[in-house]
Amino acid sequence: MKVAVFNTKSYDRNFLETTNANYNHDLVFFEPRLTQETTALAVGFSAVCVFINDQLDKTTLRVLAAQGTKLIATRSAGFNHIDLNAAAEFGITVVRVPAYSPYAVAEHTVGLILTLNRKIHRAYNRVREGNFSLDGFMGFDLHGRTVGIIGTGKIGFLVAQILHGFGCQLLAYDLYPNPDCEALGVKYVDLQELFATSDIISLHCPLTPQTRHLINAQSLAQMKSGVMLINTSRGALIDTQAVIDALKSRKIGYLGLDVYEQESNLFFEDLSTEVIEDDVFQRLLTFPNVLITGHQAFFTEDALQNIAQTTLSNISDVESGRPCPNEVSAQRVVATKSG
């Protein structure tokens, strides 16, 4: 199948090209994101391959369909960047990569927790300057601390498993409790109890209309003063302005982010010589107790290999008319949410 691969970096091309030796698709790589303005690049392609910061709204999908695109293969688990209802209306199939490496994201999550707690990032810079003072580096034992995990799918479970090894007390919230978590000793509670009793809160749920700004002024008010908040899931789970206010009032004692609700114009690009005009993001960077990574939690060799393998397999399934287990539609999403 002839596939236009958008929003690609050198690492995307390397893994996709190597894996494609087993599939023989005609892959053409484009660095720009797929948006309304770049749809002309997809003329003549029956499939487009995209990533999380591509913008496949109804207008974009209408143009793609008119140009002959029949398949969208996203190299991500999330699909909130794709208007699934419009895709169905225009006869476009959507496939995704539901699980590429939950270990990568879970391990990065715990890395953020450890780094923030023990100020490892700040200690690294201080020692390089010949300053060996420990002032301001006081941390706390994770052992015995209460961690609240919101969303206990594959990633949430692995975070629970790792933190169980540290001796943490584990609480969780999920509409569908995970038996593996329960077997580990995780206690499922409602959100209000989780917010009120957790020393650390980590987000591992999808972005839906119901979870958008799950962390807001109201929920933050229910949390312990000095709480550690971690988000390696989706940026818009957090109301960023409310979090900034909570940082200023000391309600949040530590904030670790690998995602940001306005990240599409920032992450995955080298802006080191540019003026970043996002004042909200720039304000976050001023806090000494905030640690931000640029959506790199997934970024391991294992994950990129799995992404390439699953993406190309999905395309082959659709091309050959086989049922694709990773096809996603608005109807299927509704059915899953309703049980």
Backbone hydrogen bonds in HBPLUS format (Angstrom, degrees):
<---DONOR---> <-ACCEPTOR-->    atom                        ^
c    i                          cat <-CA-CA->   ^        H-A-AA   ^      H-
h    n   atom  resd res      DA  || num        DHA   H-A  angle D-A-AA Bond
n    s   type  num  typ     dist DA aas  dist angle  dist       angle   num
A0026-ASP N   A0001-MET O   2.95 MM  25  5.87 152.5  2.02 132.4 140.9     1
A0003-VAL N   A0026-ASP O   2.81 MM  23  5.97 167.4  1.82 152.5 155.8     2
A0028-VAL N   A0003-VAL O   2.95 MM  25  6.24 158.6  1.99 171.6 174.8     3
A0004-ALA N   A0047-ALA O   3.00 MM  43  6.40 162.0  2.03 148.9 149.2     4
A0049-CYS N   A0004-ALA O   2.80 MM  45  6.06 161.5  1.83 149.8 151.1     5
A0005-VAL N   A0028-VAL O   2.81 MM  23  5.92 171.6  1.82 156.6 159.5     6
A0030-PHE N   A0005-VAL O   2.76 MM  25  5.92 156.2  1.82 170.1 162.8     7
A0006-PHE N   A0049-CYS O   2.84 MM  43  6.03 160.4  1.88 170.6 169.8     8
A0007-ASN N   A0032-PRO O   2.90 MM  25  5.11 153.0  1.98 138.9 134.8     9
A0008-THR N   A0030-PHE O   3.25 MM  22  6.18 162.2  2.29 138.6 143.5    10
A0012-ASP N   A0009-LYS O   3.09 MM   3  5.29 121.4  2.45 101.1 115.4    11
A0013-ARG N   A0009-LYS O   3.15 MM   4  6.51 165.8  2.17 159.4 161.9    12
A0014-ASN N   A0010-SER O   2.96 MM   4  6.16 161.0  2.00 149.7 155.1    13
A0015-PHE N   A0011-TYR O   3.20 MM   4  6.30 172.4  2.20 148.6 149.9    14
A0016-LEU N   A0012-ASP O   2.95 MM   4  6.05 166.4  1.97 156.3 160.9    15
A0017-GLU N   A0013-ARG O   2.83 MM   4  5.75 163.4  1.86 149.7 154.9    16
A0018-THR N   A0014-ASN O   3.12 MM   4  6.14 161.8  2.15 142.7 148.0    17
A0019-THR N   A0015-PHE O   3.05 MM   4  6.11 165.7  2.07 146.2 150.5    18
A0020-ASN N   A0016-LEU O   2.86 MM   4  5.83 144.8  1.98 142.2 152.3    19
A0021-ALA N   A0018-THR O   3.39 MM   3  5.82 161.1  2.43 106.5 112.0    20
A0022-ASN N   A0019-THR O   3.11 MM   3  6.08 170.3  2.12 126.4 128.8    21
A0023-TYR N   A0020-ASN O   2.89 MM   3  4.87 156.5  1.94 105.1 113.0    22
A0024-ASN N   A0020-ASN O   2.74 MM   4  5.54 171.3  1.75 163.1 161.1    23
A0055-GLN N   A0034-LEU O   2.83 MM  21  6.11 156.4  1.88 164.8 172.9    24
A0038-THR N   A0035-THR O   3.16 MM   3  5.33 145.5  2.28 102.9 112.4    25
A0041-LEU N   A0038-THR O   3.10 MM   3  5.84 154.7  2.16 119.9 125.8    26
A0042-ALA N   A0039-THR O   2.90 MM   3  5.47 155.8  1.96 116.5 124.0    27
A0043-VAL N   A0040-ALA O   3.27 MM   3  5.52 169.9  2.28 111.0 113.0    28
A0045-PHE N   A0042-ALA O   3.10 MM   3  5.53 157.1  2.16 140.1 137.6    29
A0070-LYS N   A0046-SER O   2.80 MM  24  5.43 169.5  1.81 134.8 136.9    30
A0071-LEU N   A0046-SER O   3.20 MM  25  6.51 136.6  2.40 146.0 156.0    31
A0048-VAL N   A0071-LEU O   2.98 MM  23  6.41 154.3  2.05 154.5 160.8    32
A0073-ALA N   A0048-VAL O   2.89 MM  25  6.27 166.8  1.91 159.4 164.0    33
A0050-VAL N   A0073-ALA O   2.96 MM  23  6.30 146.9  2.08 134.8 145.0    34
A0075-ARG N   A0050-VAL O   2.81 MM  25  6.10 167.0  1.82 163.3 163.1    35
A0054-ASP N   A0051-PHE O   3.16 MM   3  5.74 167.3  2.18 120.0 123.5    36
A0056-LEU N   A0081-HIS O   3.03 MM  25  6.00 155.5  2.09 170.1 176.7    37
A0083-ASP N   A0056-LEU O   3.00 MM  27  6.31 154.9  2.06 170.7 162.7    38
A0061-LEU N   A0057-ASP O   2.93 MM   4  6.15 164.4  1.95 158.5 163.4    39
A0062-ARG N   A0058-LYS O   2.88 MM   4  6.03 151.1  1.96 148.2 155.9    40
A0063-VAL N   A0059-THR O   3.21 MM   4  6.50 158.1  2.26 147.5 152.0    41
A0064-LEU N   A0060-THR O   2.98 MM   4  6.26 163.0  2.01 151.3 156.4    42
A0065-ALA N   A0061-LEU O   2.89 MM   4  6.03 164.1  1.92 150.9 154.7    43
A0066-ALA N   A0062-ARG O   3.07 MM   4  6.27 157.3  2.13 143.7 149.8    44
A0067-GLN N   A0063-VAL O   3.02 MM   4  6.25 135.0  2.23 142.9 155.3    45
A0067-GLN N   A0064-LEU O   3.07 MM   3  5.06 129.3  2.34  94.0 108.0    46
A0069-THR N   A0064-LEU O   2.98 MM   5  5.36 162.1  2.01 148.6 142.9    47
A0068-GLY N   A0065-ALA O   3.03 MM   3  5.13 156.2  2.09 103.0 110.6    48
A0093-THR N   A0070-LYS O   2.94 MM  23  6.21 164.5  1.96 149.0 143.8    49
A0072-ILE N   A0093-THR O   2.78 MM  21  6.15 157.2  1.83 164.1 172.1    50
A0095-VAL N   A0072-ILE O   2.92 MM  23  6.37 159.3  1.97 163.8 169.5    51
A0074-THR N   A0095-VAL O   2.99 MM  21  6.33 164.6  2.01 162.0 157.3    52
A0097-VAL N   A0076-SER O   2.99 MM  21  5.20 172.6  2.00 133.3 132.5    53
A0082-ILE N   A0079-PHE O   3.10 MM   3  5.58 160.7  2.14 117.2 119.6    54
A0087-ALA N   A0083-ASP O   2.97 MM   4  6.26 156.2  2.02 150.8 158.4    55
A0088-ALA N   A0084-LEU O   3.01 MM   4  6.23 158.9  2.06 147.5 151.9    56
A0089-GLU N   A0085-ASN O   2.98 MM   4  6.24 155.4  2.05 144.2 151.5    57
A0090-PHE N   A0086-ALA O   2.97 MM   4  6.20 148.1  2.07 151.0 158.4    58
A0092-ILE N   A0087-ALA O   2.80 MM   5  4.91 168.7  1.81 152.9 150.2    59
A0091-GLY N   A0088-ALA O   3.17 MM   3  5.05 161.6  2.21 101.6 106.8    60
A0328-VAL N   A0094-VAL O   2.87 MM 234  5.69 164.0  1.90 150.8 153.4    61
A0096-ARG N   A0326-ASN O   3.10 MM 230  5.67 149.3  2.20 138.3 145.8    62
A0104-ALA N   A0101-SER O   3.07 MM   3  5.41 125.7  2.38 105.3 117.4    63
A0106-ALA N   A0102-PRO O   2.98 MM   4  6.08 164.3  2.00 150.3 155.5    64
A0107-GLU N   A0103-TYR O   2.83 MM   4  5.85 165.1  1.85 152.7 156.8    65
A0108-HIS N   A0104-ALA O   3.06 MM   4  6.20 154.0  2.13 142.1 149.4    66
A0109-THR N   A0105-VAL O   2.94 MM   4  6.12 153.3  2.02 146.6 154.0    67
A0110-VAL N   A0106-ALA O   3.14 MM   4  6.49 159.6  2.18 149.8 153.5    68
A0111-GLY N   A0107-GLU O   2.92 MM   4  6.14 146.2  2.04 140.8 151.2    69
A0112-LEU N   A0108-HIS O   2.92 MM   4  6.26 149.8  2.01 151.0 157.6    70
A0113-ILE N   A0109-THR O   3.13 MM   4  6.49 156.3  2.19 146.0 152.4    71
A0114-LEU N   A0110-VAL O   2.94 MM   4  6.19 168.8  1.95 155.6 157.3    72
A0115-THR N   A0111-GLY O   2.91 MM   4  5.99 162.2  1.94 147.8 153.5    73
A0116-LEU N   A0112-LEU O   2.93 MM   4  5.99 168.8  1.95 150.9 154.2    74
A0117-ASN N   A0113-ILE O   3.00 MM   4  6.05 165.4  2.02 149.8 154.5    75
A0118-ARG N   A0114-LEU O   2.98 MM   4  6.03 171.1  1.99 151.3 153.9    76
A0119-LYS N   A0115-THR O   2.79 MM   4  5.38 108.5  2.31 136.5 150.4    77
A0120-ILE N   A0115-THR O   3.13 MM   5  4.93 139.4  2.31 128.0 136.8    78
A0123-ALA N   A0119-LYS O   2.88 MM   4  6.08 156.3  1.93 154.5 162.3    79
A0124-TYR N   A0120-ILE O   2.95 MM   4  6.08 152.9  2.02 147.6 153.8    80
A0126-ARG N   A0122-ARG O   2.98 MM   4  6.20 157.3  2.04 147.8 154.7    81
A0127-VAL N   A0123-ALA O   2.95 MM   4  6.06 169.2  1.96 154.8 156.7    82
A0128-ARG N   A0124-TYR O   3.24 MM   4  6.38 155.1  2.30 143.2 149.8    83
A0129-GLU N   A0126-ARG O   3.06 MM   3  5.28 140.9  2.22 101.2 112.6    84
A0131-ASN N   A0126-ARG O   3.03 MM   5  5.26 157.9  2.08 150.6 144.7    85
A0130-GLY N   A0127-VAL O   2.88 MM   3  5.00 160.9  1.92 110.7 114.7    86
A0137-PHE N   A0134-LEU O   3.06 MM   3  5.52 155.2  2.12 144.1 141.1    87
A0145-ARG N   A0142-LEU O   2.92 MM   3  5.39 164.7  1.95 134.4 138.3    88
A0144-GLY N   A0167-GLY O   2.87 MM  23  5.77 163.3  1.90 121.2 126.7    89
A0169-GLN N   A0145-ARG O   2.80 MM  24  5.87 160.1  1.84 143.0 149.5    90
A0199-ASP N   A0146-THR O   2.75 MM  53  5.30 152.3  1.83 138.8 147.7    91
A0200-ILE N   A0146-THR O   3.18 MM  54  6.57 151.4  2.27 152.4 157.4    92
A0147-VAL N   A0169-GLN O   2.80 MM  22  6.15 160.9  1.83 169.8 176.3    93
A0171-LEU N   A0147-VAL O   2.88 MM  24  6.08 172.0  1.88 158.0 158.9    94
A0148-GLY N   A0200-ILE O   2.74 MM  52  6.13 165.6  1.76 164.4 166.6    95
A0202-SER N   A0148-GLY O   2.91 MM  54  6.34 160.4  1.95 165.3 171.4    96
A0149-ILE N   A0171-LEU O   2.93 MM  22  6.22 160.3  1.97 137.0 141.4    97
A0173-TYR N   A0149-ILE O   3.01 MM  24  6.48 149.2  2.11 153.1 154.8    98
A0150-ILE N   A0202-SER O   2.99 MM  52  6.30 170.1  2.00 166.2 169.4    99
A0204-HIS N   A0150-ILE O   2.73 MM  54  5.70 155.7  1.79 166.8 164.5   100
A0151-GLY N   A0173-TYR O   2.92 MM  22  6.12 153.3  1.99 164.2 173.1   101
A0157-PHE N   A0153-GLY O   2.88 MM   4  5.91 158.8  1.93 152.1 158.0   102
A0158-LEU N   A0154-LYS O   3.13 MM   4  6.31 157.5  2.18 141.6 147.4   103
A0159-VAL N   A0155-ILE O   2.94 MM   4  6.25 157.0  1.99 157.3 163.9   104
A0160-ALA N   A0156-GLY O   2.99 MM   4  6.23 157.6  2.04 144.7 150.9   105
A0161-GLN N   A0157-PHE O   2.82 MM   4  6.12 152.7  1.89 148.7 157.0   106
A0162-ILE N   A0158-LEU O   2.93 MM   4  6.17 161.1  1.97 150.6 154.4   107
A0163-LEU N   A0159-VAL O   2.96 MM   4  6.14 170.8  1.97 154.7 157.4   108
A0164-HIS N   A0160-ALA O   2.79 MM   4  5.85 139.5  1.96 143.2 154.5   109
A0165-GLY N   A0161-GLN O   3.31 MM   4  6.59 143.6  2.45 136.6 144.4   110
A0165-GLY N   A0162-ILE O   3.02 MM   3  5.27 126.1  2.33  99.1 112.5   111
A0166-PHE N   A0163-LEU O   3.03 MM   3  4.93 134.8  2.24  92.8 105.7   112
A0168-CYS N   A0163-LEU O   3.19 MM   5  5.77 169.3  2.20 153.4 151.6   113
A0167-GLY N   A0164-HIS O   2.99 MM   3  5.11 152.0  2.07 102.7 111.7   114
A0187-LYS N   A0170-LEU O   3.06 MM  17  6.37 172.4  2.07 147.2 148.0   115
A0172-ALA N   A0187-LYS O   2.92 MM  15  6.09 138.5  2.10 147.8 145.6   116
A0189-VAL N   A0172-ALA O   2.91 MM  17  6.13 159.7  1.96 168.2 172.0   117
A0181-CYS N   A0178-ASN O   2.93 MM   3  5.30 125.3  2.24 108.4 122.3   118
A0182-GLU N   A0178-ASN O   3.08 MM   4  6.47 158.9  2.12 153.4 159.9   119
A0183-ALA N   A0179-PRO O   2.87 MM   4  6.09 153.1  1.95 147.2 154.3   120
A0184-LEU N   A0180-ASP O   3.18 MM   4  6.34 131.4  2.43 131.2 143.1   121
A0184-LEU N   A0181-CYS O   2.98 MM   3  4.98 130.0  2.24  95.6 109.8   122
A0186-VAL N   A0181-CYS O   3.02 MM   5  5.38 161.3  2.05 150.6 144.5   123
A0185-GLY N   A0182-GLU O   3.03 MM   3  5.11 150.9  2.11 101.1 110.3   124
A0194-LEU N   A0190-ASP O   3.04 MM   4  6.32 161.9  2.08 154.3 160.1   125
A0195-PHE N   A0191-LEU O   2.81 MM   4  5.98 167.9  1.83 158.7 161.1   126
A0196-ALA N   A0192-GLN O   3.07 MM   4  6.16 156.8  2.13 142.0 148.6   127
A0197-THR N   A0193-GLU O   3.05 MM   4  6.07 144.3  2.18 149.2 155.9   128
A0198-SER N   A0194-LEU O   3.17 MM   4  5.78 140.1  2.33 149.3 153.1   129
A0228-MET N   A0199-ASP O   2.98 MM  29  6.32 164.2  2.00 148.5 153.7   130
A0201-ILE N   A0228-MET O   2.80 MM  27  6.20 157.1  1.85 162.3 169.8   131
A0230-ILE N   A0201-ILE O   2.84 MM  29  6.16 157.5  1.89 164.5 169.2   132
A0203-LEU N   A0230-ILE O   3.01 MM  27  6.33 155.9  2.07 150.2 156.6   133
A0211-THR N   A0208-THR O   3.05 MM   3  5.18 129.8  2.31 101.3 114.4   134
A0212-ARG N   A0208-THR O   2.95 MM   4  5.98 130.6  2.20 156.9 168.3   135
A0214-LEU N   A0211-THR O   2.95 MM   3  4.98 127.1  2.24 143.5 129.7   136
A0213-HIS N   A0236-ALA O   2.76 MM  23  5.87 165.0  1.79 149.5 154.8   137
A0214-LEU N   A0237-LEU O   2.89 MM  23  5.30 108.7  2.41 118.5 133.9   138
A0215-ILE N   A0237-LEU O   2.97 MM  22  6.28 173.4  1.97 165.8 167.8   139
A0239-ASP N   A0215-ILE O   2.89 MM  24  6.04 165.4  1.91 171.2 169.9   140
A0220-LEU N   A0216-ASN O   2.86 MM   4  5.95 162.5  1.89 160.4 166.1   141
A0221-ALA N   A0217-ALA O   3.10 MM   4  6.17 145.6  2.23 137.8 145.7   142
A0222-GLN N   A0219-SER O   3.10 MM   3  5.32 141.9  2.25 101.3 112.0   143
A0223-MET N   A0220-LEU O   3.09 MM   3  5.33 157.2  2.14 108.6 115.6   144
A0226-GLY N   A0251-LYS O   2.68 MM  25  5.23 139.1  1.85 114.9 128.8   145
A0253-GLY N   A0227-VAL O   2.88 MM  26  5.28 150.6  1.97 132.1 141.3   146
A0254-TYR N   A0227-VAL O   3.36 MM  27  6.56 153.0  2.43 141.4 136.1   147
A0229-LEU N   A0254-TYR O   2.94 MM  25  6.26 162.2  1.97 149.2 150.9   148
A0256-GLY N   A0229-LEU O   2.88 MM  27  6.27 165.4  1.90 160.4 164.6   149
A0231-ASN N   A0256-GLY O   2.91 MM  25  6.38 153.7  1.98 159.9 168.6   150
A0258-ASP N   A0231-ASN O   2.98 MM  27  6.31 157.9  2.03 168.5 162.7   151
A0237-LEU N   A0234-ARG O   3.18 MM   3  5.86 163.8  2.21 121.2 124.0   152
A0238-ILE N   A0235-GLY O   3.18 MM   3  6.14 171.3  2.19 125.1 127.8   153
A0242-ALA N   A0239-ASP O   3.08 MM   3  5.42 117.9  2.48 105.6 120.2   154
A0243-VAL N   A0239-ASP O   3.05 MM   4  6.37 150.9  2.13 152.0 161.2   155
A0244-ILE N   A0240-THR O   2.91 MM   4  6.23 153.3  1.98 151.0 158.3   156
A0245-ASP N   A0241-GLN O   3.03 MM   4  6.32 158.0  2.08 147.2 152.6   157
A0246-ALA N   A0242-ALA O   2.99 MM   4  6.25 148.3  2.09 140.0 149.0   158
A0247-LEU N   A0243-VAL O   2.84 MM   4  6.14 142.5  1.98 146.9 157.4   159
A0248-LYS N   A0244-ILE O   2.99 MM   4  6.26 156.6  2.04 149.4 155.3   160
A0249-SER N   A0245-ASP O   3.04 MM   4  6.29 144.5  2.17 141.9 151.2   161
A0251-LYS N   A0246-ALA O   2.90 MM   5  5.02 122.9  2.24 152.3 159.8   162
A0252-ILE N   A0246-ALA O   3.16 MM   6  5.52 166.8  2.18 115.0 117.9   163
A0250-ARG N   A0247-LEU O   3.19 MM   3  5.02 154.7  2.26  98.2 105.7   164
A0255-LEU N   A0289-ASN O   3.01 MM  34  6.43 155.5  2.08 160.4 163.6   165
A0291-LEU N   A0255-LEU O   2.85 MM  36  6.28 161.3  1.89 164.5 170.9   166
A0257-LEU N   A0291-LEU O   2.92 MM  34  6.37 160.5  1.96 159.0 165.6   167
A0293-THR N   A0257-LEU O   2.87 MM  36  6.33 158.9  1.91 158.0 165.2   168
A0295-HIS N   A0258-ASP O   2.81 MM  37  4.72 123.7  2.13 125.5 142.3   169
A0263-GLU N   A0260-TYR O   3.02 MM   3  5.04 143.9  2.16 127.7 121.3   170
A0266-LEU N   A0263-GLU O   2.79 MM   3  5.08 163.7  1.82 120.1 125.1   171
A0267-PHE N   A0263-GLU O   2.90 MM   4  5.51 145.2  2.02 146.2 157.5   172
A0274-GLU N   A0271-LEU O   2.99 MM   3  5.04 164.6  2.01 111.3 115.3   173
A0282-GLN N   A0278-ASP O   3.03 MM   4  6.26 163.5  2.06 151.9 157.1   174
A0283-ARG N   A0279-ASP O   2.91 MM   4  6.04 143.2  2.05 137.8 147.1   175
A0284-LEU N   A0280-VAL O   3.16 MM   4  6.51 152.4  2.24 145.5 152.1   176
A0285-LEU N   A0281-PHE O   3.24 MM   4  6.62 148.9  2.34 147.0 154.8   177
A0286-THR N   A0283-ARG O   3.06 MM   3  5.39 155.6  2.12 109.0 116.7   178
A0287-PHE N   A0284-LEU O   3.27 MM   3  5.96 166.6  2.28 119.0 122.5   179
A0290-VAL N   A0287-PHE O   3.40 MM   3  5.54 150.0  2.50 114.4 111.7   180
A0295-HIS N   A0293-THR O   3.04 MM   2  5.94 136.7  2.24 103.7  92.3   181
A0299-PHE N   A0296-GLN O   2.90 MM   3  5.04 154.5  1.96 112.7 121.2   182
A0300-THR N   A0298-PHE O   2.90 MM   2  6.11 124.2  2.22 116.9 101.5   183
A0304-LEU N   A0300-THR O   3.01 MM   4  6.29 169.2  2.03 159.8 161.7   184
A0305-GLN N   A0301-GLU O   3.00 MM   4  6.13 155.5  2.06 147.9 154.6   185
A0306-ASN N   A0302-ASP O   3.02 MM   4  6.24 158.2  2.07 145.9 151.9   186
A0307-ILE N   A0303-ALA O   2.81 MM   4  6.05 154.3  1.87 152.2 160.0   187
A0308-ALA N   A0304-LEU O   3.03 MM   4  6.16 166.7  2.05 145.4 148.5   188
A0309-GLN N   A0305-GLN O   2.97 MM   4  6.13 164.8  1.99 149.2 153.9   189
A0310-THR N   A0306-ASN O   2.91 MM   4  5.97 171.8  1.92 150.8 153.4   190
A0311-THR N   A0307-ILE O   2.90 MM   4  5.89 162.8  1.93 149.9 155.6   191
A0312-LEU N   A0308-ALA O   3.09 MM   4  6.14 172.3  2.10 150.7 152.8   192
A0313-SER N   A0309-GLN O   3.00 MM   4  6.07 151.7  2.08 143.2 152.0   193
A0314-ASN N   A0310-THR O   2.82 MM   4  5.97 155.1  1.88 149.0 155.5   194
A0315-ILE N   A0311-THR O   3.09 MM   4  6.41 158.6  2.14 147.4 152.5   195
A0316-SER N   A0312-LEU O   3.01 MM   4  6.23 156.4  2.07 144.0 150.3   196
A0317-ASP N   A0313-SER O   2.91 MM   4  6.16 153.7  1.98 149.3 156.4   197
A0318-VAL N   A0314-ASN O   3.09 MM   4  6.41 164.7  2.11 154.9 157.4   198
A0319-GLU N   A0315-ILE O   2.90 MM   4  6.06 162.8  1.93 150.2 155.9   199
A0320-SER N   A0316-SER O   2.98 MM   4  6.04 155.7  2.04 147.1 152.5   200
A0322-ARG N   A0317-ASP O   2.87 MM   5  4.90 129.9  2.13 154.7 154.1   201
A0321-GLY N   A0318-VAL O   3.17 MM   3  5.09 151.0  2.26  98.7 107.5   202
A0327-GLU N   A0324-CYS O   3.23 MM   3  5.59 161.1  2.27 119.6 117.8   203
A0333-VAL N   A0329-SER O   2.96 MM   4  6.22 155.8  2.02 154.1 160.8   204
A0334-VAL N   A0330-ALA O   3.07 MM   4  6.28 160.9  2.11 148.0 152.5   205
A0335-ALA N   A0331-GLN O   3.00 MM   4  6.21 159.7  2.04 146.6 152.4   206
A0336-THR N   A0332-ARG O   2.96 MM   4  6.14 153.5  2.03 145.4 152.1   207
A0337-LYS N   A0333-VAL O   2.99 MM   4  6.24 160.1  2.03 150.2 155.3   208
A0338-SER N   A0334-VAL O   3.01 MM   4  6.21 143.7  2.15 145.5 155.2   209
A0339-GLY N   A0336-THR O   3.14 MM   3  5.21 159.3  2.18 103.2 109.2   210
